[in-house]
Amino acid sequence: MATAAVEIPPSNHGISGSHMLGHVDLPEIIPKFSESVDPQSVATSWLQLFNDMINGHEVKIEDVFLEDSYWRDLLCSTWNFHTYHGLPKISSVLNGGDRKCRLKFLSIDSSSDIKKPSICPIDFHGNIQGLQAFLTVETDVGSGRGLVKLVQDRKAGGKWKAFTLFTTLQELKGHEESVHTRRPTGVVHGANPGRLNWQERRNVEANCEGSFEPTVLIIGAGQGGLTIAARLKQLGVATLIIDRNQRVGDNWRNRYHQLVLHDSVWYDHMPYLNFPPNWPIFTPKDKLAEWFETYAKALELNVWTKTSLTSSSWNESQRQWTLALERQTEGRTETRTLHPRHVIQATGHSGEPYFPSHIKGMDSFKGDRLVHSSRFTGPKPDAKGKKAVIVGCCNSGHDIAQDYHAHGYDVTMVQRSSTLVVGVESLIDVDMKGVYSEDGPPVEDADIMNMSTPNVVAARLKVDNTREINKRDAPILRGLQAAGFALDNGPESAGIMTKYLHRGGGYYIDVGCSQLIADGKIKIKQGQEIAQVKEHSLTFGDGSELEADEIVFATGYQNMRETARKIFGDELADRVKDVWGFDEEGETRTMWRRTGHPGFWFFGGNLALCRFFSRLLALQIKAMEVGLMRYEDD
């Protein structure tokens, strides 16, 4: 547990240095389509103009994009993540500017009905209608996918122009994934004396025997480590995952007893291996842990559990690490030294626990338990009537409070600022329906639809979603406020996803605890900081005192950078940038992209983000390994 004094970020404040997304004006368009609009014809005509423009023909940028338009690009125009806003910026990228644009050609993807050009709402209520078309993308080094949303520009007499364009790299030419038609044969037929069978070959690779040396070492065997390892394997990049836990999946298995994912199964699939059709909508933590073990075995991922990194050094001239590892295997301790060119810290998008050890009297508590939520294993049996205090009112805090209540404890939650609360059914119905749902498209198509809207635009559009969710959840929200629970709607009232990306927490997806609070079965202490921990109580800034037999600090986690400091030291931690929150263009900072230290990467996020961005990080590493990209390239 961390011992340094830390400050808990206020509810709607982002992680240090995170940019606010700013204001977005929705386009002024022709209010009603002509009944004769043919989406295929419109999309084809627009693509002809776009392709002519990027290939040097005399086409004006203002004939292709709205004046206030956005292009979100992930590795197609450069080797970085960008959201380009406005005609001057988009034009400078497409027409050369400071560097040559790698984008070569866009075409319509009509490979399924869901992808064919179609009329679509731009905003939540459908007051702004547009047209969307899935795209295939060609660049100088590979191919990708995309999506464009076109609207009729009122200022230009109804001319169809792009409001948002999305492009993302999917594969590198000559270095495609070993899937489908490129899958391995599994055997070499014919005479081959002394050849190894599959199990023997797996043992050599899994144990890094002989000449096998990983190009990439991943720290952490959670969803981040497993998904990026799976992507790298399909690209032929030798990879090893290490984890301190006893088994793959223990990062979930060892958490609090009643933990169940708050995201739905349709949102949470992993690369190459979807959950089966009978999988529950909300996954229990132990079931997810079992799935992680199955996933690692099925995809032949190399994982060393019970393994710790004991020392590390980086050779700047050779661009190579020297890593000393201690591995517990077959009842003995094995010491190994490896020399990967890349290290991925996949310890979760959150870092060390925010444990407010600076509070006066923390060491004087004589109750039954005082822990951070990461070390909470569950209520004690036969503890009816005991007083439990949970400091923090986000997902973990609520789940732990609900578990305490179910075991007969007298429960109080300490809420110091405000919390965004959204009912799980409302979230699925309003934010996910038709995209991540039983009747939704294949998950990779859903990802394109979801990621195609730049974060800054999504934040504006989600304001209406959030209003609708609040309308549906109005009875329980009123009950919470009556109980003294403070609510918010996220930064700029943009809802849960914007808050998650901006600060990494500050919300609760309601799976039942809110009703307990509204009914007074779980009490709320609101708006006061803890002044002191006493032997059997907490005192607050207003002079009040709260008795406690058990105290759980569900106060979140520090930046991943601080975990890097703990593992790799100050030199690396001072060189890398802060993780999470938004950069000046509205893209997530440092995660899944270059960190500021060559050969070192951060990877994390929920299951959906890991699924999507694992491909992009793997492509960056593969491009470096085959000489298509330098670390210094933009």
C-alpha positions in Angstrom: 0.0 0.0 0.0 1.3 3.5 -0.9 2.5 5.5 2.1 3.1 8.9 0.5 0.6 11.6 1.3 -1.7 12.2 -1.7 -4.6 14.5 -2.5 -7.8 13.1 -3.8 -8.9 14.9 -7.1 -12.2 16.7 -6.8 -15.1 15.0 -8.6 -15.1 16.8 -12.0 -11.4 17.8 -12.0 -9.3 15.9 -14.5 -6.0 14.2 -13.9 -3.2 16.8 -13.6 -2.6 18.5 -17.0 -5.6 17.1 -18.7 -7.2 19.5 -21.1 -10.9 20.4 -21.1 -12.5 19.5 -24.3 -14.1 22.8 -25.0 -17.2 23.9 -26.9 -18.5 22.3 -30.1 -21.1 23.9 -32.4 -23.3 21.3 -34.2 -23.5 21.9 -37.9 -26.1 24.2 -39.6 -27.7 21.9 -42.1 -30.7 21.7 -44.4 -33.5 20.7 -42.0 -35.1 18.0 -44.2 -33.7 15.6 -46.8 -35.2 15.3 -50.2 -36.9 12.0 -50.5 -34.7 11.3 -53.6 -31.5 11.2 -51.6 -29.4 8.1 -52.5 -26.9 7.4 -49.8 -24.7 5.3 -52.1 -24.5 8.0 -54.7 -23.9 10.8 -52.2 -21.1 8.9 -50.5 -19.5 7.9 -53.9 -19.5 11.6 -55.0 -18.0 12.8 -51.8 -15.2 10.1 -51.9 -14.4 11.1 -55.5 -13.9 14.7 -54.4 -11.8 13.6 -51.3 -9.6 11.3 -53.3 -9.0 13.9 -56.0 -8.1 16.4 -53.4 -5.5 14.2 -51.6 -4.0 13.2 -55.0 -3.3 16.7 -56.1 -6.3 17.7 -58.2 -7.7 21.2 -57.8 -10.4 20.5 -55.2 -11.0 23.1 -52.5 -11.1 21.8 -48.9 -14.2 23.8 -48.2 -16.0 21.7 -50.9 -15.2 18.5 -49.0 -15.4 19.4 -45.3 -17.7 21.7 -43.2 -16.0 24.9 -42.0 -16.3 23.5 -38.4 -15.4 19.8 -39.0 -13.2 17.1 -37.4 -10.9 14.4 -38.6 -10.0 11.8 -36.0 -7.0 9.7 -37.3 -5.2 6.8 -35.6 -2.0 6.0 -37.4 -3.1 6.6 -40.9 -1.9 10.2 -41.5 1.1 9.9 -39.1 2.4 7.5 -36.6 0.4 9.1 -33.8 -3.2 9.7 -32.7 -4.7 13.0 -33.8 -8.0 14.9 -33.9 -7.7 17.6 -36.5 -10.2 20.4 -36.2 -11.2 23.0 -38.8 -10.4 23.5 -42.4 -6.9 25.1 -42.1 -5.6 22.2 -39.9 -7.2 19.4 -42.0 -5.9 21.1 -45.2 -2.4 21.4 -43.9 -2.3 17.7 -43.0 -3.8 16.4 -46.3 -1.8 18.7 -48.5 1.6 18.2 -47.0 2.2 21.0 -44.6 5.1 20.2 -42.3 5.2 16.5 -43.4 3.9 14.2 -46.1 0.5 12.7 -45.3 0.6 8.9 -45.5 -3.1 8.6 -46.5 -3.5 7.5 -50.1 -7.1 6.5 -50.9 -10.5 6.0 -49.3 -13.3 3.8 -50.7 -16.7 2.7 -49.6 -16.9 -0.5 -47.6 -20.2 -2.3 -48.6 -19.1 -5.8 -47.4 -22.2 -6.0 -45.1 -25.6 -4.3 -44.8 -24.6 -2.5 -41.7 -21.6 -0.9 -43.5 -23.4 0.3 -46.6 -24.0 4.1 -46.8 -27.2 5.0 -44.9 -29.1 7.9 -43.4 -28.3 8.4 -39.7 -29.0 10.8 -36.9 -26.0 13.0 -36.0 -27.4 14.0 -32.6 -29.2 11.9 -29.9 -32.7 13.2 -30.7 -32.3 13.0 -34.5 -32.9 16.7 -35.0 -29.7 16.8 -37.2 -29.8 14.1 -39.9 -26.8 13.0 -41.9 -25.4 10.1 -43.8 -22.8 7.7 -42.7 -20.5 5.4 -44.7 -18.0 2.8 -43.6 -14.7 3.2 -45.4 -11.7 1.2 -46.3 -8.4 3.1 -46.1 -5.2 2.8 -48.0 -2.0 4.3 -46.7 1.6 4.1 -47.9 2.4 1.3 -45.4 -0.9 -0.5 -44.9 -4.7 -0.5 -44.9 -7.3 0.4 -42.4 -10.9 1.2 -41.8 -12.9 4.3 -41.3 -16.3 6.1 -41.2 -17.5 9.4 -42.5 -20.5 11.4 -41.4 -21.8 13.7 -44.1 -24.4 16.5 -43.7 -25.9 19.1 -46.1 -24.3 22.4 -45.5 -27.0 25.1 -45.3 -24.4 27.8 -46.0 -23.5 26.1 -49.3 -27.0 25.5 -50.6 -27.2 21.9 -49.3 -23.9 20.6 -50.6 -22.9 17.3 -48.9 -19.8 17.8 -46.7 -18.0 15.9 -44.0 -18.8 16.8 -40.4 -16.6 14.0 -39.0 -14.1 11.7 -40.6 -12.5 8.8 -38.9 -9.5 6.7 -40.1 -7.6 4.0 -38.3 -4.8 1.7 -39.3 -5.7 -2.1 -39.3 -2.7 -3.8 -40.8 0.7 -3.4 -42.4 1.4 -4.5 -45.9 3.5 -7.7 -45.9 3.1 -8.0 -42.1 -0.5 -9.0 -41.8 -1.9 -11.0 -38.8 -1.7 -14.8 -38.9 -5.5 -15.2 -38.9 -8.1 -16.6 -41.3 -6.4 -17.4 -44.7 -3.0 -16.8 -43.0 -3.5 -19.1 -40.1 -0.7 -21.5 -39.3 -0.9 -25.1 -40.7 0.0 -26.5 -37.2 2.3 -29.2 -38.7 5.1 -29.8 -41.1 4.2 -33.0 -43.1 6.9 -35.4 -44.4 10.1 -36.8 -43.0 11.7 -34.6 -40.4 13.7 -36.7 -37.9 13.9 -35.3 -34.4 11.2 -32.7 -35.0 9.4 -31.3 -31.9 5.6 -31.8 -31.6 3.3 -28.9 -30.7 3.6 -29.3 -26.9 7.4 -29.4 -27.1 7.5 -26.3 -29.3 5.1 -24.5 -26.9 7.4 -25.4 -23.9 10.4 -23.9 -25.7 8.6 -20.7 -26.4 6.7 -20.4 -23.1 9.9 -20.9 -21.0 12.2 -18.8 -23.3 14.5 -21.8 -23.8 17.4 -22.0 -26.2 17.6 -19.0 -28.6 14.1 -17.8 -27.9 14.3 -14.2 -26.5 11.2 -12.0 -26.3 11.2 -8.8 -28.3 8.5 -7.4 -25.9 8.1 -7.9 -22.2 4.7 -7.1 -20.7 4.2 -6.4 -17.0 0.7 -7.5 -15.9 -1.5 -10.4 -17.0 -4.9 -8.6 -16.8 -7.0 -7.6 -19.7 -4.3 -5.1 -20.9 -1.4 -7.5 -20.9 -3.4 -10.4 -22.4 -4.9 -8.4 -25.3 -1.7 -6.6 -26.3 0.1 -10.0 -26.1 -2.5 -11.6 -28.3 -2.2 -8.9 -30.9 1.6 -9.0 -31.0 1.6 -12.8 -31.3 -0.6 -12.6 -34.5 2.0 -10.1 -35.9 4.9 -12.5 -35.2 6.4 -10.4 -32.4 7.9 -12.6 -29.7 6.3 -11.6 -26.4 6.4 -12.6 -22.7 4.0 -11.5 -20.0 5.1 -11.5 -16.3 2.9 -11.2 -13.3 3.4 -11.4 -9.5 0.2 -13.3 -8.9 -0.1 -17.1 -8.5 -2.4 -17.5 -11.6 -3.6 -15.6 -14.6 -6.8 -13.8 -13.6 -5.8 -13.2 -10.0 -6.0 -9.4 -10.6 -9.8 -10.0 -10.7 -10.0 -13.2 -8.6 -8.5 -11.6 -5.6 -10.8 -8.5 -5.5 -13.8 -8.1 -3.2 -16.2 -11.0 -2.9 -19.3 -9.6 -4.7 -17.5 -7.9 -7.6 -19.3 -8.1 -10.9 -18.4 -6.1 -14.1 -20.7 -3.1 -14.6 -20.2 -3.2 -18.3 -22.2 -5.6 -20.5 -20.9 -8.7 -22.3 -21.5 -7.1 -25.7 -19.1 -4.3 -24.8 -16.4 -6.5 -23.2 -15.4 -9.1 -25.8 -11.6 -9.7 -26.2 -9.7 -9.9 -29.5 -10.0 -13.0 -31.6 -12.2 -14.9 -29.0 -15.6 -13.5 -28.2 -17.5 -14.6 -25.1 -19.8 -17.5 -25.9 -23.5 -16.8 -26.6 -24.6 -18.1 -23.2 -22.3 -15.8 -21.3 -24.1 -13.6 -18.6 -24.7 -10.0 -19.4 -22.6 -8.9 -16.4 -19.6 -11.0 -15.7 -18.7 -12.1 -12.1 -15.1 -11.4 -11.3 -14.2 -15.1 -10.7 -15.8 -16.1 -14.0 -13.8 -13.4 -15.8 -10.6 -14.7 -14.1 -11.3 -18.2 -15.4 -11.9 -16.8 -18.9 -8.5 -15.0 -18.7 -6.8 -18.3 -18.0 -8.6 -20.0 -20.9 -7.8 -17.1 -23.2 -4.1 -17.2 -22.4 -4.0 -20.9 -23.1 -6.1 -20.9 -26.2 -4.1 -18.1 -27.8 -0.8 -19.6 -26.8 0.4 -16.6 -24.8 3.6 -16.8 -22.9 2.9 -16.0 -19.3 5.2 -16.3 -16.3 3.2 -16.0 -13.1 4.9 -15.7 -9.6 7.5 -13.6 -11.4 8.9 -10.2 -10.3 11.2 -7.7 -12.1 14.2 -7.2 -9.7 16.3 -4.7 -11.8 16.1 -2.9 -15.1 18.4 -0.8 -17.3 18.0 0.8 -20.7 20.7 1.1 -23.2 20.0 4.2 -25.2 22.4 3.6 -28.0 21.3 0.0 -28.6 17.6 0.7 -27.8 17.5 -2.4 -25.6 16.6 -3.3 -22.0 18.4 -5.5 -19.6 15.9 -7.0 -17.2 16.6 -9.3 -14.2 13.6 -11.5 -13.3 12.9 -13.8 -10.3 10.4 -16.6 -11.1 9.0 -19.1 -8.7 8.6 -22.3 -10.6 8.3 -26.0 -9.5 9.2 -25.1 -5.9 12.3 -23.2 -6.7 13.4 -19.6 -7.5 14.8 -19.1 -11.0 16.7 -16.0 -11.9 16.7 -14.9 -15.6 18.1 -12.0 -17.5 16.3 -10.9 -20.7 17.0 -8.2 -23.3 13.7 -7.1 -24.9 13.5 -4.0 -27.0 10.2 -3.0 -25.6 8.6 -3.0 -22.2 4.8 -2.5 -21.8 3.5 -1.6 -18.4 0.1 -3.2 -18.3 -0.6 -2.9 -14.6 -4.0 -1.2 -15.2 -4.8 2.4 -16.2 -4.8 3.2 -12.5 -1.6 3.0 -10.6 -0.8 2.8 -6.9 -3.7 3.2 -4.5 -4.7 6.7 -3.3 -4.3 5.9 0.4 -4.5 9.1 2.4 -1.8 8.1 4.9 -1.3 11.8 5.8 -4.6 11.9 7.8 -3.8 12.4 11.4 -4.2 9.2 13.6 -4.2 6.6 10.8 -1.9 4.4 12.9 -4.0 4.7 16.0 -7.1 2.9 14.8 -8.0 -0.1 16.9 -11.0 -1.4 15.1 -11.2 -4.6 13.1 -10.0 -3.3 9.7 -8.6 -0.2 8.0 -7.7 -0.8 4.4 -7.8 0.6 0.8 -10.5 -1.0 -1.3 -7.9 -2.8 -3.4 -7.2 -4.9 -0.3 -10.8 -5.4 0.9 -11.7 -9.1 0.7 -15.2 -9.0 2.0 -17.3 -8.4 5.1 -16.5 -10.5 8.2 -19.0 -13.3 9.0 -21.2 -12.9 12.1 -20.5 -9.1 12.3 -24.2 -8.0 12.4 -24.5 -4.5 13.9 -20.8 -3.6 13.4 -20.2 -0.2 12.0 -18.6 0.1 8.6 -17.4 3.4 7.1 -16.5 3.6 3.4 -14.7 6.7 2.3 -15.4 7.2 -1.4 -18.6 7.0 -3.5 -17.7 5.5 -6.8 -18.1 1.9 -8.2 -15.9 0.2 -5.6 -17.3 2.2 -2.7 -20.9 1.4 -3.6 -20.2 -2.3 -4.2 -18.5 -2.6 -0.9 -21.2 -0.7 1.0 -23.8 -2.9 -0.6 -21.9 -6.0 0.4 -21.5 -4.7 4.0 -25.3 -4.0 4.2 -26.1 -7.5 3.0 -24.1 -8.9 5.9 -25.9 -6.9 8.5 -23.4 -4.1 9.1 -24.4 -0.5 10.0 -23.0 1.3 6.9 -22.1 4.9 6.3 -20.5 6.2 3.1 -18.4 9.3 3.2 -18.8 11.5 0.1 -16.5 14.4 0.0 -17.5 15.9 -3.4 -20.1 14.7 -5.9 -20.6 11.6 -8.0 -22.1 10.8 -11.4 -24.7 8.1 -11.0 -26.2 6.2 -13.9 -28.5 3.2 -13.8 -27.1 0.2 -15.5 -30.3 -0.4 -17.5 -30.4 3.2 -18.6 -26.8 3.1 -19.7 -27.3 0.0 -21.8 -30.6 1.4 -23.3 -29.4 4.9 -24.1 -25.7 4.7 -24.7 -25.2 1.2 -25.9 -28.4 0.1 -27.7 -27.9 -0.7 -31.4 -24.1 -0.6 -31.1 -23.1 -2.9 -28.2 -26.2 -5.0 -27.7 -27.7 -8.4 -28.5 -29.1 -7.0 -31.8 -26.0 -4.9 -32.5 -23.4 -5.3 -35.3 -20.3 -7.4 -35.0 -18.1 -6.0 -32.2 -15.4 -4.8 -34.6 -18.0 -2.8 -36.6 -19.4 -1.5 -33.3 -15.9 -0.3 -32.4 -15.6 1.7 -35.6 -19.0 3.3 -34.9 -18.1 4.1 -31.3 -14.5 5.4 -31.9 -15.4 7.3 -35.1 -16.7 10.3 -33.1 -13.8 12.5 -31.8 -13.9 12.8 -28.1 -14.5 16.5 -28.2 -17.6 16.0 -30.4 -18.7 13.0 -28.4 -18.7 15.1 -25.3 -21.1 17.6 -26.9 -23.4 14.8 -28.2 -23.4 13.0 -24.9 -25.0 16.0 -23.1 -28.3 14.9 -24.6 -27.7 11.3 -23.8 -27.0 12.3 -20.2 -30.2 14.3 -20.0 -32.2 11.3 -21.3 -30.5 8.9 -18.8 -31.3 11.4 -16.0 -34.9 11.5 -17.1 -35.2 7.7 -16.9 -33.3 7.6 -13.6 -35.2 10.6 -12.1 -36.9 8.7 -9.2 -33.7 7.2 -7.8 -31.7 10.4 -8.4 -34.3 12.4 -6.4 -34.1 9.8 -3.7 -30.3 10.2 -3.6 -30.5 13.9 -3.3 -33.1 13.7 -0.6 -30.7 11.4 1.3 -28.0 14.1 1.1 -26.0 12.5 -1.8 -24.4 15.0 -4.1 -24.8 14.4 -7.9 -23.1 15.7 -11.0 -23.3 15.0 -14.7 -19.5 14.9 -15.5 -17.4 17.6 -17.1 -19.5 20.0 -19.2 -22.5 17.7 -18.3 -21.1 15.2 -20.9 -21.8 12.1 -18.9 -20.0 9.0 -17.8 -17.5 8.2 -20.6 -16.2 11.7 -20.8 -15.7 11.7 -17.0 -13.9 8.3 -17.2 -11.5 9.5 -19.9 -11.0 12.9 -18.2 -10.2 11.7 -14.7 -10.5 7.9 -14.6 -13.3 7.7 -12.1 -15.9 9.7 -10.2 -18.9 7.7 -11.2 -21.2 4.9 -10.1 -23.0 2.5 -12.5 -26.0 1.7 -10.2 -26.6 -2.0 -9.7 -28.7 -1.6 -6.5 -26.9 0.4 -3.9 -28.5 3.7 -4.8 -31.9 2.4 -3.6 -30.4 1.4 -0.3 -29.1 5.0 0.1 -32.4 6.5 -0.9 -34.2 4.3 1.6 -31.8 5.3 4.4 -30.5 1.8 4.8 -27.0 3.1 3.9 -26.2 6.5 5.4 -24.3 9.3 3.8 -21.8 11.8 5.3 -21.4 14.4 2.7 -19.1 17.3 2.0 -16.6 17.0 4.8 -13.0 16.0 4.8 -11.7 13.7 7.4 -9.8 15.5 10.1 -8.6 12.6 12.2 -8.8 8.9 12.7 -9.2 7.9 16.3 -9.1 4.5 18.0 -12.8 3.7 17.1 -14.0 6.6 15.0 -13.4 9.3 12.4 -13.7 13.0 13.0 -14.5 15.6 10.3 -13.8 19.2 9.5 -17.2 20.3 10.8 -16.4 18.8 14.3 -18.7 15.8 13.9 -17.6 12.2 14.7 -18.5 8.9 13.2 -18.0 5.6 15.1 -16.3 2.8 13.0 -15.3 -0.8 13.5 -14.1 -1.1 10.0 -12.9 1.6 7.6 -12.4 1.1 3.8 -10.8 3.9 1.7 -12.4 3.5 -1.7 -10.4 6.5 -2.8 -9.1 5.4 -6.2 -5.7 5.2 -7.6 -2.7 7.4 -8.6 -1.4 8.0 -12.1 0.2 5.0 -13.8 3.3 7.0 -14.0 3.8 6.6 -10.2 3.7 2.8 -10.6 6.4 3.2 -13.2 8.4 5.2 -10.7 8.1 2.4 -8.2 9.1 -0.3 -10.7 11.7 1.4 -12.9 12.8 4.4 -10.8 12.9 8.2 -11.0 14.9 8.5 -14.2 12.2 6.7 -16.3 9.3 8.2 -14.4 10.6 11.7 -14.8 11.0 11.2 -18.6 7.6 9.8 -19.4 4.5 11.9 -19.5 1.4 11.8 -17.4 -1.1 9.1 -18.3 -4.8 9.5 -19.0 -6.8 12.6 -19.4 -7.0 14.6 -22.7 -4.2 16.2 -24.7 -4.7 19.5 -26.5 -6.5 17.7 -29.4 -8.8 15.6 -27.2 -7.0 12.3 -27.5 -6.1 10.3 -24.5 -2.6 11.2 -23.2 0.3 8.8 -23.4 -1.7 5.5 -23.1 -1.4 3.2 -26.1 1.1 5.5 -27.8 4.6 6.8 -27.2 5.4 7.8 -23.7 8.5 10.0 -24.0 10.8 7.1 -23.2 11.9 4.9 -26.2 11.1 1.2 -25.7 8.6 1.9 -22.9 4.8 1.9 -23.3 1.7 2.2 -21.0 -1.3 0.0 -21.7 -4.6 -0.2 -19.9 -8.3 0.7 -19.7 -11.5 -1.3 -19.6 -12.0 -4.4 -21.7 -13.4 -2.5 -24.7 -10.6 0.0 -24.8 -8.0 -2.8 -24.5 -9.7 -4.7 -27.3 -9.6 -1.7 -29.6 -6.3 0.0 -28.8 -4.3 -3.3 -28.5 -4.2 -3.4 -32.3 -2.9 0.1 -32.6 -0.1 -0.4 -30.1 0.9 -3.7 -31.6 1.1 -2.1 -35.1 3.4 0.7 -33.7 5.7 -1.9 -32.2 5.7 -4.1 -35.3 6.3 -1.0 -37.6 9.4 -0.2 -35.5 10.6 -3.7 -35.6 10.5 -3.9 -39.4 11.8 -0.4 -40.0 8.7 1.3 -41.1 8.6 3.7 -38.1 11.2 5.4 -35.9 10.4 6.3 -32.4 11.1 9.9 -33.2 8.5 10.0 -36.1 5.2 11.8 -35.6 
